[in-house]
Amino acid sequence: MKGVAPFPRRRQKSYGYARLLTLSGALLFCFLLAVAAVQVFQHRRLQRELAAAEQRVSEYESRNREMAEEIARLHEPDYIELLARKLGLVKPGEIVYRLDD
């Protein structure tokens, strides 16, 4: 059997390209997952900041209304007289009686 050629060896398939593609896909997936997680946390933080800012705006609007009402009262003569009397002022000709406790 000297003249028979040896059985040709089959070339083994290389899985290097498939492994590289799988590894690249897995890394890309992990990267995108990390980016999504950061975005979710950032979104939640911004939502909390927005809620706090809206609360402050509401408080400022309330204070603004109160101040506008105070300004309107300051234009009324009766209110001005009430404030003056609280400060101890009297009209000309009035007599003040003070009682000490």
C-alpha positions as CSV (number, residue, x, y, z in Angstrom):
1,M,0.0,0.0,0.0
2,K,2.7,2.2,-0.7
3,G,1.0,4.0,-3.6
4,V,-2.0,5.1,-1.7
5,A,-2.1,8.8,-0.8
6,P,-2.7,9.7,2.8
7,F,-6.2,10.9,3.6
8,P,-6.2,14.7,3.3
9,R,-6.5,16.4,6.6
10,R,-9.4,18.7,6.9
11,R,-8.7,22.2,7.9
12,Q,-10.2,22.9,11.3
13,K,-12.6,25.8,11.3
14,S,-11.5,28.9,13.1
15,Y,-13.9,30.4,15.5
16,G,-11.8,33.5,16.1
17,Y,-14.0,35.7,14.0
18,A,-17.2,34.5,15.6
19,R,-15.7,34.9,19.0
20,L,-14.5,38.4,18.3
21,L,-18.0,39.3,16.9
22,T,-19.7,37.8,20.0
23,L,-17.3,39.6,22.4
24,S,-17.8,42.9,20.5
25,G,-21.5,42.5,20.7
26,A,-21.5,41.7,24.4
27,L,-19.2,44.7,25.1
28,L,-21.5,47.0,23.0
29,F,-24.5,45.7,24.9
30,C,-22.9,46.3,28.3
31,F,-21.9,49.8,27.2
32,L,-25.4,50.6,26.0
33,L,-26.8,49.2,29.3
34,A,-24.5,51.4,31.3
35,V,-25.4,54.5,29.3
36,A,-29.1,53.7,29.7
37,A,-28.6,53.3,33.5
38,V,-26.8,56.6,33.7
39,Q,-29.6,58.3,31.7
40,V,-32.3,56.8,34.0
41,F,-30.5,58.1,37.1
42,Q,-30.0,61.5,35.6
43,H,-33.7,61.7,34.5
44,R,-34.8,60.9,38.1
45,R,-32.5,63.5,39.5
46,L,-33.8,66.1,37.0
47,Q,-37.4,65.2,37.9
48,R,-36.6,65.8,41.6
49,E,-35.0,69.1,40.8
50,L,-38.0,70.1,38.7
51,A,-40.4,69.2,41.5
52,A,-38.4,71.3,43.9
53,A,-38.2,74.2,41.5
54,E,-42.0,74.1,41.0
55,Q,-42.5,74.1,44.7
56,R,-40.3,77.2,45.1
57,V,-42.2,78.9,42.3
58,S,-45.5,78.1,44.0
59,E,-44.1,79.6,47.3
60,Y,-42.9,82.7,45.5
61,E,-46.2,83.2,43.8
62,S,-48.0,82.9,47.1
63,R,-45.7,85.5,48.7
64,N,-46.1,87.8,45.7
65,R,-49.9,87.7,46.1
66,E,-49.6,88.4,49.8
67,M,-47.3,91.4,49.1
68,A,-49.6,92.7,46.4
69,E,-52.5,92.5,48.9
70,E,-50.4,94.4,51.5
71,I,-49.5,97.1,49.0
72,A,-53.2,97.5,48.1
73,R,-54.1,97.8,51.9
74,L,-51.3,100.4,52.3
75,H,-53.3,102.7,49.9
76,E,-56.3,102.6,52.2
77,P,-56.5,105.4,54.8
78,D,-58.2,103.2,57.4
79,Y,-55.3,100.7,57.3
80,I,-52.7,103.4,57.5
81,E,-54.5,104.8,60.5
82,L,-54.5,101.3,62.1
83,L,-50.8,100.9,61.6
84,A,-50.1,104.4,63.0
85,R,-52.1,103.7,66.1
86,K,-50.2,100.4,66.6
87,L,-47.0,102.5,66.6
88,G,-48.5,104.7,69.3
89,L,-49.3,107.7,67.1
90,V,-52.4,109.8,67.9
91,K,-54.4,112.4,65.9
92,P,-54.1,116.0,66.9
93,G,-56.4,116.9,69.8
94,E,-56.8,113.3,71.1
95,I,-55.9,112.4,74.6
96,V,-54.2,109.1,75.3
97,Y,-54.8,107.3,78.6
98,R,-52.2,104.5,79.4
99,L,-53.0,101.9,81.9
100,D,-50.0,100.0,83.3
101,D,-50.7,96.5,84.4
